[in-house]
Amino acid sequence: MWNLLRRLSCDCNCPWLVAGDFNEIMYSFEKSGGLPRDSKRMEVFRDTLKSGVANVEWLTLFPTGIVQHLPYSSSDHYPLLANTDSNRSYSGDQRFHFEAWWTLEDSFEGALKDIWESSSELLVDKLKTVLIGLKKWAKELKCNKGEQKRRLTK
C-alpha cells in the first residue's frame, strides 16, 4: 500500500487526498504491549504521510482544507471529515454518543429522517442539526416514558 501511495504522489497530477485508519503507528510510544514495531516501518509510514496524504493540486484547490476527527461512539476509531472549508470547522462541544436503544423505538427512523430533511445546510452544519435533533428527541422520549412509568406505577 505504501508503494502505491508513493507512486500515486509522483505519477498523478490530479487533486487527491488519502485519509483513513491505516492501522499503523508513527512512533513507538503510541503502542503498548505486544511485539515492538520495526522502526524502519514507522519511518516509512511517517515519510509517506508527509508527502502522501494530499498532493499539491489538492492543497491548491482547497487551501483551507483540513481533515478533522469527529467524536465517536462505540468504536475505538474516530470518523474523519475532510472539510474543504476550514472556516466552517466542526466543533464538537460535547461528545455525541449514538444510543443503540434508539433503533428499538418505533419513532426513531421517522424522527431521524425529519431531522435530516429539515436542514439544507452544508454537511458539517447538517450533522450538527442531526446531533441536536437526536438529543432533543431522546430527551423528550425519556421524559414521556418516565411520565408513563409514574402513571402506571401509581
Secondary structure, DSSP 8 states (H G I E B T S, - for coil): -HHHHHHHHHH--S--B--S--S--SSGGG--SSS---HHHHHHHHHHHHHHSB-HHHHHH-TT-EEEE---SSSSS--EEEES-GGG----SS-----GGGGGSTTHHHHHHHHHHT--S-HHHHHHHHHHHHHHHHHHHHHHHHHHHHHHH-
